[in-house]
Amino acid sequence: MANRPLIGISGRTKTAGELNMKPDTFRDLHLDVYYCDYALGVIAAGGLPVFLPLSADPAQYGDRLDGLLLSGGTDIEPERYGQAPCPELYTREPDRDAFEMALLDSAADAGRPVLGICRGIQVLNVHGGGTLHQHVAPHARHDQPTNSIAHRVDLTEGSLAASLYGPSMEVNSLHHQTIDEMADGYEATGYSDDGAIEVIESRRRPWLGVQWHPELMDSRDRDPVFDWLVQAASG
């Protein structure tokens, strides 16, 4: 691909101390942290990944990027969808919440495609006005390697997801939250065997969310969801 589309990838900010980096002199310094697997999936599909630091103005990215990938991570502030925090809630990062919501505003204004993975599908839903189940323990399969198959996802006939994967697929499962009430303008097009929503698609925009982690599966470099994002960004 002569001009690889630029795909922005969100990350998170941590201190050197939180990451146990030495020497202790630097423990209070902040680092932008990104899992490389997302970028590797984008590169394999022909895109050029761009890591997006939280210190930048997200509104400035809309016209510069060709597409956006919202990565996995910790929990969204429940107050954003009108709930009180439950005891099992993981660490929250409100600055990241605000940054990614603003990234979606910018992507909407610019008409850019968006892929949300794990936390990313939840950000899409909350951004649109939906809610989350705050703790669904059976889906957090951290007792297995990250590339382990945990369950099947059945996909709706005629959906974008089904056009990419077929009627069903086997996925990993590394999340402890799932979508509850769907946001307006979205359709649920993939479900796990216990009825949890695993895929959502926007009716108005080229925005797609998946609850599993395709970037951590052995099929990453040929996973069609990365091809979809890069091809949509190329257009």
ZAMARGU-4260 file (C-alpha; in steps of 0.2 Angstrom, whole numbers, plus 5000, padded with zeros to 4 digits):
<rodrens>
0) 5000/5000/5000 | 5008/5016/4994 | 5001/5028/5007 | 4997/5018/5022 | 4982/5025/5031
5) 4986/5033/5048 | 4977/5023/5062 | 4977/5032/5079 | 4978/5020/5094 | 4973/5025/5112
10) 4983/5020/5127 | 4985/5025/5145 | 4996/5035/5156 | 5006/5027/5171 | 5020/5033/5182
15) 5037/5024/5182 | 5034/5019/5200 | 5018/5010/5195 | 5027/5000/5182 | 5041/4996/5194
20) 5054/5005/5183 | 5071/5009/5191 | 5080/5019/5197 | 5068/5026/5210 | 5073/5044/5205
25) 5061/5042/5190 | 5046/5034/5200 | 5035/5050/5199 | 5038/5053/5180 | 5023/5049/5169
30) 5024/5037/5154 | 5012/5034/5140 | 5009/5015/5139 | 5003/5005/5124 | 5002/4987/5120
35) 5011/4983/5104 | 4999/4970/5099 | 4986/4982/5092 | 4999/4991/5082 | 5005/4974/5075
40) 4987/4970/5069 | 4986/4987/5060 | 5003/4985/5052 | 4999/4967/5046 | 4983/4974/5038
45) 4993/4988/5029 | 4990/5003/5040 | 5002/5014/5049 | 4999/5015/5068 | 5000/5031/5078
50) 5000/5031/5097 | 4990/5045/5104 | 4996/5053/5120 | 4983/5059/5132 | 4992/5075/5134
55) 4987/5081/5117 | 4971/5089/5112 | 4960/5075/5105 | 4950/5087/5094 | 4966/5090/5084
60) 4967/5072/5078 | 4951/5071/5068 | 4957/5078/5052 | 4975/5071/5054 | 4970/5053/5056
65) 4962/5041/5044 | 4955/5029/5057 | 4954/5026/5076 | 4957/5011/5087 | 4951/5012/5105
70) 4961/4999/5114 | 4957/4988/5130 | 4961/4993/5147 | 4953/4998/5164 | 4935/5002/5168
75) 4925/5018/5163 | 4919/5029/5177 | 4901/5022/5181 | 4895/5040/5184 | 4896/5043/5165
80) 4882/5031/5163 | 4872/5035/5178 | 4877/5022/5191 | 4887/5021/5207 | 4903/5011/5207
85) 4901/4993/5212 | 4914/4985/5224 | 4922/4974/5211 | 4926/4989/5200 | 4944/4990/5193
90) 4955/5005/5194 | 4948/5020/5185 | 4956/5033/5174 | 4944/5047/5171 | 4957/5057/5161
95) 4957/5043/5149 | 4938/5042/5148 | 4937/5060/5144 | 4951/5059/5131 | 4943/5044/5122
100) 4925/5052/5122 | 4933/5067/5114 | 4942/5056/5101 | 4925/5049/5096 | 4918/5067/5095
105) 4932/5071/5083 | 4931/5055/5073 | 4912/5058/5071 | 4915/5076/5065 | 4928/5070/5052
110) 4918/5054/5047 | 4932/5042/5052 | 4930/5024/5055 | 4932/5017/5072 | 4936/5000/5079
115) 4933/4997/5098 | 4941/4982/5106 | 4936/4976/5124 | 4936/4993/5134 | 4934/5001/5117
120) 4917/4993/5113 | 4911/4999/5130 | 4917/5017/5127 | 4908/5017/5111 | 4892/5011/5120
125) 4894/5024/5134 | 4898/5038/5122 | 4882/5034/5113 | 4872/5035/5130 | 4872/5016/5134
130) 4876/5007/5150 | 4887/4993/5156 | 4886/4978/5168 | 4900/4983/5180 | 4906/4965/5185
135) 4903/4949/5175 | 4916/4937/5183 | 4914/4922/5172 | 4920/4932/5157 | 4937/4937/5165
140) 4947/4922/5160 | 4963/4928/5167 | 4967/4910/5172 | 4971/4906/5154 | 4984/4912/5142
145) 4978/4927/5133 | 4977/4918/5116 | 4966/4904/5123 | 4949/4901/5116 | 4935/4904/5129
150) 4919/4903/5120 | 4909/4905/5104 | 4901/4921/5097 | 4886/4920/5086 | 4885/4933/5073
155) 4869/4941/5065 | 4866/4936/5047 | 4868/4951/5036 | 4879/4961/5049 | 4896/4968/5045
160) 4903/4956/5058 | 4896/4941/5049 | 4903/4948/5033 | 4920/4948/5041 | 4919/4932/5051
165) 4905/4921/5045 | 4890/4915/5056 | 4901/4912/5072 | 4919/4912/5078 | 4929/4906/5093
170) 4936/4920/5104 | 4946/4923/5120 | 4938/4932/5135 | 4948/4944/5146 | 4935/4957/5152
175) 4924/4958/5167 | 4912/4971/5161 | 4899/4969/5147 | 4886/4980/5138 | 4869/4982/5147
180) 4858/4994/5139 | 4862/4998/5121 | 4866/5015/5115 | 4854/5023/5102 | 4860/5021/5085
185) 4869/5005/5088 | 4864/4987/5084 | 4870/4972/5094 | 4876/4959/5081 | 4886/4946/5091
190) 4882/4937/5107 | 4891/4924/5118 | 4882/4908/5123 | 4876/4916/5139 | 4868/4930/5130
195) 4881/4944/5133 | 4883/4956/5119 | 4900/4954/5111 | 4898/4965/5095 | 4890/4981/5091
200) 4889/4991/5075 | 4883/5009/5072 | 4869/5012/5061 | 4875/5029/5056 | 4894/5028/5055
205) 4908/5015/5051 | 4910/5011/5069 | 4912/4993/5075 | 4915/4986/5093 | 4921/4969/5098
210) 4922/4963/5116 | 4936/4950/5114 | 4954/4954/5110 | 4958/4949/5092 | 4975/4957/5094
215) 4980/4944/5106 | 4974/4929/5097 | 4985/4918/5086 | 4975/4924/5070 | 4979/4942/5073
220) 4989/4945/5057 | 4975/4938/5047 | 4961/4944/5057 | 4948/4953/5046 | 4943/4966/5058
225) 4960/4975/5056 | 4958/4973/5037 | 4941/4981/5039 | 4947/4996/5049 | 4962/4999/5037
230) 4952/4997/5021 | 4938/5009/5028 | 4952/5021/5033 | 4959/5020/5015 | 4942/5026/5008
</rodrens>
